């Protein structure tokens, strides 16, 4: 059996948390919920909601903030 060597490495910061705002359109049709993929593009969600509102019982755009990593460099 071969020995496993443990090597030490210096850690560096690789991610800096950042908040982004996401928008998501949810609409109901005959009691079934439909949604599209959340996006940072509010106008895209509004266009989607406008189109779906013609065919759904209820249509809303939800806005929420999430923490996302941003890649950082070495210090």
Kinemage of the C-alpha trace (Angstrom):
@kinemage 1
@onewidth
@group {chain A} dominant
@subgroup {mainchain}
@vectorlist {calphas} color= white
{ca unk a 1} P 0.000 0.000 0.000
{ca unk a 2} L 1.274 3.417 -0.928
{ca unk a 3} L 1.406 6.248 1.632
{ca unk a 4} L -0.718 9.283 0.922
{ca unk a 5} L 1.095 12.562 1.291
{ca unk a 6} L -0.822 15.526 2.729
{ca unk a 7} L 0.385 18.806 1.274
{ca unk a 8} L -0.248 22.168 2.865
{ca unk a 9} L -1.450 24.982 0.657
{ca unk a 10} L -2.030 28.623 1.413
{ca unk a 11} L -5.703 29.501 1.115
{ca unk a 12} L -6.791 32.553 -0.797
{ca unk a 13} L -10.153 34.237 -1.011
{ca unk a 14} L -11.956 32.893 -4.063
{ca unk a 15} L -15.433 34.307 -3.626
{ca unk a 16} L -16.828 37.619 -2.471
{ca unk a 17} L -20.537 37.450 -1.664
{ca unk a 18} L -22.727 39.939 -3.442
{ca unk a 19} L -26.481 40.511 -3.514
{ca unk a 20} L -28.427 40.518 -6.766
{ca unk a 21} L -32.112 41.085 -7.405
{ca unk a 22} L -34.003 38.379 -9.259
{ca unk a 23} L -37.454 38.579 -10.811
{ca unk a 24} L -39.696 35.596 -11.467
{ca unk a 25} L -43.125 35.441 -13.096
{ca unk a 26} L -45.620 32.964 -11.631
{ca unk a 27} L -49.023 32.430 -13.190
{ca unk a 28} L -51.923 30.078 -12.572
{ca unk a 29} L -53.962 28.339 -15.249
{ca unk a 30} L -56.832 26.035 -14.293
{ca unk a 31} L -55.381 25.605 -10.791
{ca unk a 32} L -51.880 24.689 -12.015
{ca unk a 33} L -48.882 26.899 -11.205
{ca unk a 34} L -46.438 27.776 -13.992
{ca unk a 35} L -43.228 29.762 -13.693
{ca unk a 36} L -40.304 30.809 -15.831
{ca unk a 37} L -36.644 30.885 -14.845
{ca unk a 38} L -35.703 33.682 -12.412
{ca unk a 39} L -33.752 36.455 -14.105
{ca unk a 40} L -32.065 39.751 -13.283
{ca unk a 41} L -33.799 41.232 -16.347
{ca unk a 42} L -36.985 42.877 -15.033
{ca unk a 43} L -38.175 43.918 -18.508
{ca unk a 44} L -37.963 40.317 -19.751
{ca unk a 45} L -40.137 39.190 -16.832
{ca unk a 46} L -42.666 41.960 -17.488
{ca unk a 47} L -42.965 40.915 -21.139
{ca unk a 48} L -43.421 37.288 -20.131
{ca unk a 49} L -46.046 38.240 -17.521
{ca unk a 50} L -47.939 40.374 -20.045
{ca unk a 51} L -48.125 37.449 -22.452
{ca unk a 52} L -49.143 34.947 -19.778
{ca unk a 53} L -51.772 37.257 -18.246
{ca unk a 54} L -53.845 36.797 -21.408
{ca unk a 55} L -54.145 33.059 -20.694
{ca unk a 56} L -53.988 32.740 -16.901
{ca unk a 57} L -56.300 33.198 -13.958
{ca unk a 58} L -53.678 35.055 -11.897
{ca unk a 59} L -50.235 36.373 -12.857
{ca unk a 60} L -47.611 38.031 -10.624
{ca unk a 61} L -43.955 39.009 -10.794
{ca unk a 62} L -42.001 38.243 -7.637
{ca unk a 63} L -38.855 40.146 -6.719
{ca unk a 64} L -36.262 38.757 -4.312
{ca unk a 65} L -32.627 39.287 -3.378
{ca unk a 66} L -30.100 36.470 -3.181
{ca unk a 67} L -26.452 36.249 -2.193
{ca unk a 68} L -24.241 35.177 -5.064
{ca unk a 69} L -20.500 34.622 -5.232
{ca unk a 70} L -18.305 36.836 -7.365
{ca unk a 71} L -14.951 35.449 -8.278
{ca unk a 72} L -12.106 37.297 -6.610
{ca unk a 73} L -8.417 37.434 -7.269
{ca unk a 74} L -5.334 36.806 -5.150
{ca unk a 75} L -4.473 39.424 -2.591
